[in-house]
Each structure stands twice: as C-alpha cells, then as structure tokens.
Amino acid sequence: MDGEEALWKSVVIQVTAEDVPGMPEPYSCAFRFRDMNKWLVGEFKDNSYRGHFHTEGSVKLDADGNRLFNVPHQCDAWLTQQSYVRSTNPDGVVAAVQLFSDKTLVNRKNLSCHPIKATLLNIDLSIRITHIKNVAYLPTLARPQSYTPERWRLVKCAFISKALSIMLDPLKQLSRTGVELETPSGDKVTAFPCLLSYVMDDPEAKDVYGIKAAPAMHPCELCWMEFDHLCDGRGLAEQRTVEDLVRCKRAAVELRSGRALKSQDTITFEGQEIPTTRVATCLPTPFPLCGFANQDAHHHASIIYCVGYESMHNEDLGVFLDIIRGIDFHLTATVGKMQANRVQRMMNANMAALPRAGGFSSVFECTHQIMF
C-alpha cells in the first residue's frame, strides 16, 4: 500500500428497515473517504502553504472605520469559534474546514460517484484554490424498481447521513479535544477543527439537512418561513437551530410510525409543543453535520449556517449571480467598465430585494457565511 492509498478508507454502508420502515430489503453500497485526521495533519504541515497560512482571527477596519471582510479569518463566524475555543484553551487556534460537493460525476473503477472536496480556510485563497483535495466519493444510488421515488429519497438521505457522519466523526471529536499540530512555518499549535463552510447546490443541501423541498410547508434550510411567503420580500422568519432541526427529526420518527397528526396543529414532543407542519417538513433521518462543538452558536457561526449561499429563499438567485459573473466580461468589453459597473449596480439593487440569509451584500462582504 503506497502512502496516498494509506490515507483512504472504505466502508460498506447499509440502509435497513430500521432507517426506512417498509423497505423491502436492506440496501448496501461502498463509501470511500479519506482519513480526515491524517488529512488535517497533512494540510497543517504542508510546506507549500508557508507564508500563506493563518491561525489568528482578527478585525480589520478601513480608513473610515468600516469593518472589512476580505479574508475568512476576519469574518464573524471565525471570531465566534475562536472565542469559544479560547474560553477554555487560551492558546487554541481554529482549523476552519471548508467542504465542497455538487452533482459533478466522476468514474472510479466503473462506479459513478460524486466527489466531496475539502480545504482549510486558514490558507490564502490564491494558494487554496489550487490545493483543494478530494476527500470522499459519494456513490450514485440507482433506484430499484421496487421503490417509489419518495421512499427511495429516504434511502438516499439515510445513506448520505451515515456516510457524512462516518467521514466527519473524527473532526467532530477533535473539535472538543483539540489536536497538537505543526503549522507550515514550524510552529506547534493546538488546533480545534470546525466546519465553517460547506458549499453545495440547493437540492443537495436539502438531502444533507433531510428536509422536504417545495411545495412542503417549510422548505427553507435556514428558517421556518412558510412556502407561500418564500419570495414575497419578508426576509427570514424564525431561524432554525440545530436543536430545532434535530428535535423535529426525532418527532418525525413518530409521524412516520403511523401517528395521525394531520388534524392537529401541534405535537407535544420531549416536553415541547412543536407545530405539526414543521415536523412534517423534516425527513426522519439524522442530521450528519450535527456533533461539532459550539454547533448552535449565534447564527453566523451555527452549523446550520455553514452551508454555502445557494441555500436561500429564492433558489434562482444563485443562478442569477452566476449569470452576472458570466456576462461581466462581455459587458465590460462592449460598453466599457463604467457602464458595466452601472448595469451591475442596477442588477444588484433589483436582486437585493429578494430575501436571502444575511443580506445580499454578504455575497461580496462576508458577515454571516463564508464565500471564499
């Protein structure tokens, strides 16, 4: 076994009737992923990052005293995690993990897979973008004819939940205990990993969160806005928390087990009244990102908010942003930079009226989420 191969693990994940009641038979598939402890050690001591690696979060102001958010270690999410770590470990540093996954397909040994990539936001962007590494391969799961699309989605979400939980569990443990690491410059530090950003498409985000898409009553990953009001300019409703999501998922187990709730406005569960519509929107699958230390911090550092900016009320907004970036070059070449900027400002102003988490400006100046 060569050095690179030793960094990888493979497990067979099985989804059974215990995960999805009514399954005609268990479903098994292999999941290949990197040892995330070894990945973290390797990223910290990589000499190619020397001079481009940051362990200290800070606040930066411009000449007029306005807060700047040019790099990840200047954002509120990083500073919140740093404060949490140093409340018990004064010399501790944040290891800011960023994951990427989408519907891109690769072929590995005749198996079609979706790669999951990872990097550390401690690394400067100019270096980071050329060193993003594959850390897992989620297999595409072909639906057997015996499954309805609805039941198969439960199987798929249960598989994703188990796979991500297995891959991320070592980092979750280290988020509490810390780990002694060596930085590219040779300094010894105690690092506490956190999942600061997970960039994914909106359909995939719903599979990871385990919630139903529109026209379900509460299809937003970030808040409890009702479906009928998603795009009417109201902004965010009551925000979801990890505790909210996990409790509703546990209650959904009761809902799927045959308890008749349609005629009830609320369900009493674990001593709390929960609106039935919230329970019905959640799939009865575990939330795989749950388990990091400080996971339910103030909203800009909550694990709920680590998912990238495609997750928003108006799902088309992410597409609009891609279009703007795509035509910017052609606008500038055709009408000049000043007129192109004028058009950009007009389009930005129009889209700013659409509700999204954290305000439209956070696409460019990160306050709540990491877009780097």
MOJODA-V183847 format. One record per residue. N is the residue number from 1. RES is the residue in one small letter. SS is DSSP state (h for helix, s for strand, l for the rest). OMEGA is omega as a letter, one per 30 degrees, with the letter a starting at -180 (999 if undefined). Layout:
n:N res:RES ss:SS omega:OMEGA
n:N res:RES ss:SS omega:OMEGA
This chain:
n:1 res:m ss:l omega:a
n:2 res:d ss:l omega:a
n:3 res:g ss:l omega:a
n:4 res:e ss:l omega:a
n:5 res:e ss:h omega:a
n:6 res:a ss:h omega:l
n:7 res:l ss:h omega:a
n:8 res:w ss:s omega:l
n:9 res:k ss:s omega:l
n:10 res:s ss:s omega:l
n:11 res:v ss:s omega:l
n:12 res:v ss:s omega:a
n:13 res:i ss:s omega:a
n:14 res:q ss:s omega:l
n:15 res:v ss:s omega:a
n:16 res:t ss:l omega:l
n:17 res:a ss:l omega:l
n:18 res:e ss:l omega:l
n:19 res:d ss:l omega:a
n:20 res:v ss:l omega:a
n:21 res:p ss:l omega:l
n:22 res:g ss:l omega:l
n:23 res:m ss:l omega:l
n:24 res:p ss:l omega:l
n:25 res:e ss:l omega:l
n:26 res:p ss:l omega:l
n:27 res:y ss:s omega:a
n:28 res:s ss:s omega:l
n:29 res:c ss:s omega:a
n:30 res:a ss:s omega:l
n:31 res:f ss:s omega:a
n:32 res:r ss:s omega:a
n:33 res:f ss:s omega:l
n:34 res:r ss:s omega:l
n:35 res:d ss:l omega:a
n:36 res:m ss:h omega:l
n:37 res:n ss:h omega:l
n:38 res:k ss:h omega:l
n:39 res:w ss:h omega:a
n:40 res:l ss:h omega:l
n:41 res:v ss:h omega:a
n:42 res:g ss:h omega:l
n:43 res:e ss:h omega:a
n:44 res:f ss:h omega:a
n:45 res:k ss:h omega:a
n:46 res:d ss:l omega:a
n:47 res:n ss:h omega:l
n:48 res:s ss:h omega:l
n:49 res:y ss:h omega:a
n:50 res:r ss:l omega:a
n:51 res:g ss:l omega:a
n:52 res:h ss:l omega:a
n:53 res:f ss:s omega:a
n:54 res:h ss:l omega:l
n:55 res:t ss:l omega:a
n:56 res:e ss:l omega:l
n:57 res:g ss:l omega:a
n:58 res:s ss:l omega:l
n:59 res:v ss:l omega:l
n:60 res:k ss:s omega:a
n:61 res:l ss:s omega:l
n:62 res:d ss:l omega:a
n:63 res:a ss:l omega:a
n:64 res:d ss:l omega:l
n:65 res:g ss:l omega:l
n:66 res:n ss:l omega:a
n:67 res:r ss:s omega:l
n:68 res:l ss:s omega:l
n:69 res:f ss:l omega:a
n:70 res:n ss:l omega:a
n:71 res:v ss:l omega:a
n:72 res:p ss:h omega:a
n:73 res:h ss:h omega:l
n:74 res:q ss:h omega:a
n:75 res:c ss:l omega:a
n:76 res:d ss:h omega:a
n:77 res:a ss:h omega:l
n:78 res:w ss:h omega:a
n:79 res:l ss:h omega:l
n:80 res:t ss:h omega:l
n:81 res:q ss:h omega:l
n:82 res:q ss:h omega:l
n:83 res:s ss:h omega:l
n:84 res:y ss:h omega:a
n:85 res:v ss:h omega:a
n:86 res:r ss:h omega:l
n:87 res:s ss:l omega:l
n:88 res:t ss:l omega:a
n:89 res:n ss:l omega:a
n:90 res:p ss:l omega:a
n:91 res:d ss:l omega:a
n:92 res:g ss:l omega:l
n:93 res:v ss:s omega:a
n:94 res:v ss:s omega:l
n:95 res:a ss:s omega:a
n:96 res:a ss:s omega:a
n:97 res:v ss:s omega:l
n:98 res:q ss:s omega:l
n:99 res:l ss:s omega:l
n:100 res:f ss:s omega:l
n:101 res:s ss:s omega:l
n:102 res:d ss:l omega:a
n:103 res:k ss:l omega:l
n:104 res:t ss:l omega:a
n:105 res:l ss:l omega:l
n:106 res:v ss:s omega:l
n:107 res:n ss:s omega:l
n:108 res:r ss:s omega:l
n:109 res:k ss:l omega:l
n:110 res:n ss:l omega:l
n:111 res:l ss:s omega:a
n:112 res:s ss:s omega:a
n:113 res:c ss:s omega:l
n:114 res:h ss:s omega:a
n:115 res:p ss:s omega:l
n:116 res:i ss:s omega:a
n:117 res:k ss:s omega:a
n:118 res:a ss:s omega:l
n:119 res:t ss:s omega:l
n:120 res:l ss:s omega:l
n:121 res:l ss:l omega:l
n:122 res:n ss:l omega:a
n:123 res:i ss:s omega:l
n:124 res:d ss:l omega:a
n:125 res:l ss:h omega:a
n:126 res:s ss:h omega:l
n:127 res:i ss:h omega:a
n:128 res:r ss:h omega:a
n:129 res:i ss:l omega:l
n:130 res:t ss:l omega:a
n:131 res:h ss:l omega:l
n:132 res:i ss:l omega:a
n:133 res:k ss:s omega:l
n:134 res:n ss:s omega:l
n:135 res:v ss:s omega:l
n:136 res:a ss:s omega:l
n:137 res:y ss:s omega:l
n:138 res:l ss:s omega:a
n:139 res:p ss:s omega:l
n:140 res:t ss:l omega:a
n:141 res:l ss:l omega:a
n:142 res:a ss:l omega:a
n:143 res:r ss:l omega:l
n:144 res:p ss:l omega:a
n:145 res:q ss:l omega:a
n:146 res:s ss:l omega:a
n:147 res:y ss:l omega:l
n:148 res:t ss:l omega:l
n:149 res:p ss:h omega:a
n:150 res:e ss:h omega:a
n:151 res:r ss:h omega:l
n:152 res:w ss:h omega:l
n:153 res:r ss:h omega:l
n:154 res:l ss:h omega:l
n:155 res:v ss:h omega:a
n:156 res:k ss:h omega:a
n:157 res:c ss:h omega:l
n:158 res:a ss:h omega:l
n:159 res:f ss:h omega:l
n:160 res:i ss:h omega:l
n:161 res:s ss:h omega:a
n:162 res:k ss:h omega:a
n:163 res:a ss:h omega:a
n:164 res:l ss:h omega:l
n:165 res:s ss:h omega:l
n:166 res:i ss:h omega:a
n:167 res:m ss:h omega:a
n:168 res:l ss:h omega:a
n:169 res:d ss:h omega:l
n:170 res:p ss:h omega:l
n:171 res:l ss:h omega:l
n:172 res:k ss:h omega:l
n:173 res:q ss:h omega:a
n:174 res:l ss:h omega:l
n:175 res:s ss:h omega:l
n:176 res:r ss:h omega:a
n:177 res:t ss:h omega:a
n:178 res:g ss:l omega:l
n:179 res:v ss:s omega:l
n:180 res:e ss:s omega:a
n:181 res:l ss:s omega:l
n:182 res:e ss:s omega:a
n:183 res:t ss:l omega:l
n:184 res:p ss:l omega:l
n:185 res:s ss:l omega:l
n:186 res:g ss:l omega:l
n:187 res:d ss:l omega:l
n:188 res:k ss:s omega:a
n:189 res:v ss:s omega:l
n:190 res:t ss:s omega:a
n:191 res:a ss:s omega:l
n:192 res:f ss:s omega:a
n:193 res:p ss:s omega:l
n:194 res:c ss:s omega:l
n:195 res:l ss:s omega:a
n:196 res:l ss:s omega:a
n:197 res:s ss:s omega:l
n:198 res:y ss:s omega:a
n:199 res:v ss:s omega:a
n:200 res:m ss:s omega:l
n:201 res:d ss:l omega:a
n:202 res:d ss:h omega:l
n:203 res:p ss:h omega:l
n:204 res:e ss:h omega:l
n:205 res:a ss:h omega:l
n:206 res:k ss:h omega:l
n:207 res:d ss:h omega:l
n:208 res:v ss:h omega:l
n:209 res:y ss:h omega:a
n:210 res:g ss:l omega:l
n:211 res:i ss:s omega:a
n:212 res:k ss:l omega:l
n:213 res:a ss:l omega:l
n:214 res:a ss:l omega:g
n:215 res:p ss:l omega:l
n:216 res:a ss:l omega:a
n:217 res:m ss:l omega:a
n:218 res:h ss:l omega:a
n:219 res:p ss:l omega:a
n:220 res:c ss:l omega:l
n:221 res:e ss:l omega:a
n:222 res:l ss:l omega:a
n:223 res:c ss:s omega:a
n:224 res:w ss:l omega:l
n:225 res:m ss:l omega:l
n:226 res:e ss:l omega:a
n:227 res:f ss:h omega:a
n:228 res:d ss:h omega:a
n:229 res:h ss:h omega:a
n:230 res:l ss:l omega:a
n:231 res:c ss:l omega:a
n:232 res:d ss:l omega:l
n:233 res:g ss:l omega:a
n:234 res:r ss:l omega:a
n:235 res:g ss:l omega:a
n:236 res:l ss:l omega:l
n:237 res:a ss:l omega:l
n:238 res:e ss:l omega:a
n:239 res:q ss:s omega:l
n:240 res:r ss:l omega:l
n:241 res:t ss:l omega:l
n:242 res:v ss:h omega:a
n:243 res:e ss:h omega:l
n:244 res:d ss:h omega:a
n:245 res:l ss:h omega:a
n:246 res:v ss:h omega:l
n:247 res:r ss:h omega:l
n:248 res:c ss:h omega:l
n:249 res:k ss:h omega:l
n:250 res:r ss:h omega:l
n:251 res:a ss:h omega:l
n:252 res:a ss:h omega:l
n:253 res:v ss:h omega:l
n:254 res:e ss:h omega:a
n:255 res:l ss:h omega:a
n:256 res:r ss:h omega:a
n:257 res:s ss:l omega:l
n:258 res:g ss:l omega:l
n:259 res:r ss:l omega:a
n:260 res:a ss:l omega:a
n:261 res:l ss:l omega:a
n:262 res:k ss:l omega:a
n:263 res:s ss:l omega:a
n:264 res:q ss:l omega:l
n:265 res:d ss:l omega:a
n:266 res:t ss:s omega:l
n:267 res:i ss:s omega:l
n:268 res:t ss:s omega:a
n:269 res:f ss:s omega:a
n:270 res:e ss:l omega:l
n:271 res:g ss:l omega:a
n:272 res:q ss:s omega:l
n:273 res:e ss:s omega:a
n:274 res:i ss:s omega:l
n:275 res:p ss:s omega:a
n:276 res:t ss:h omega:a
n:277 res:t ss:h omega:l
n:278 res:r ss:h omega:l
n:279 res:v ss:h omega:a
n:280 res:a ss:h omega:l
n:281 res:t ss:h omega:a
n:282 res:c ss:s omega:l
n:283 res:l ss:l omega:a
n:284 res:p ss:l omega:l
n:285 res:t ss:l omega:a
n:286 res:p ss:l omega:l
n:287 res:f ss:l omega:a
n:288 res:p ss:l omega:l
n:289 res:l ss:l omega:a
n:290 res:c ss:l omega:l
n:291 res:g ss:l omega:l
n:292 res:f ss:l omega:l
n:293 res:a ss:l omega:l
n:294 res:n ss:l omega:a
n:295 res:q ss:l omega:a
n:296 res:d ss:l omega:l
n:297 res:a ss:l omega:l
n:298 res:h ss:l omega:a
n:299 res:h ss:h omega:a
n:300 res:h ss:h omega:l
n:301 res:a ss:h omega:a
n:302 res:s ss:l omega:l
n:303 res:i ss:h omega:l
n:304 res:i ss:h omega:a
n:305 res:y ss:h omega:l
n:306 res:c ss:h omega:a
n:307 res:v ss:s omega:a
n:308 res:g ss:l omega:a
n:309 res:y ss:l omega:l
n:310 res:e ss:l omega:a
n:311 res:s ss:l omega:a
n:312 res:m ss:l omega:a
n:313 res:h ss:l omega:a
n:314 res:n ss:l omega:a
n:315 res:e ss:l omega:l
n:316 res:d ss:l omega:a
n:317 res:l ss:h omega:l
n:318 res:g ss:h omega:l
n:319 res:v ss:h omega:l
n:320 res:f ss:h omega:a
n:321 res:l ss:h omega:l
n:322 res:d ss:h omega:l
n:323 res:i ss:h omega:a
n:324 res:i ss:h omega:a
n:325 res:r ss:h omega:a
n:326 res:g ss:h omega:a
n:327 res:i ss:h omega:a
n:328 res:d ss:h omega:a
n:329 res:f ss:h omega:a
n:330 res:h ss:h omega:l
n:331 res:l ss:h omega:a
n:332 res:t ss:h omega:a
n:333 res:a ss:h omega:a
n:334 res:t ss:h omega:a
n:335 res:v ss:h omega:a
n:336 res:g ss:l omega:a
n:337 res:k ss:h omega:a
n:338 res:m ss:h omega:a
n:339 res:q ss:h omega:l
n:340 res:a ss:h omega:l
n:341 res:n ss:h omega:l
n:342 res:r ss:h omega:l
n:343 res:v ss:h omega:l
n:344 res:q ss:h omega:a
n:345 res:r ss:h omega:l
n:346 res:m ss:h omega:l
n:347 res:m ss:h omega:l
n:348 res:n ss:h omega:a
n:349 res:a ss:h omega:l
n:350 res:n ss:h omega:a
n:351 res:m ss:h omega:l
n:352 res:a ss:h omega:l
n:353 res:a ss:l omega:l
n:354 res:l ss:l omega:a
n:355 res:p ss:l omega:l
n:356 res:r ss:l omega:a
n:357 res:a ss:l omega:l
n:358 res:g ss:l omega:a
n:359 res:g ss:l omega:a
n:360 res:f ss:h omega:a
n:361 res:s ss:h omega:a
n:362 res:s ss:h omega:l
n:363 res:v ss:h omega:a
n:364 res:f ss:l omega:l
n:365 res:e ss:l omega:a
n:366 res:c ss:l omega:l
n:367 res:t ss:l omega:a
n:368 res:h ss:l omega:a
n:369 res:q ss:l omega:a
n:370 res:i ss:l omega:a
n:371 res:m ss:l omega:a
n:372 res:f ss:l omega:999
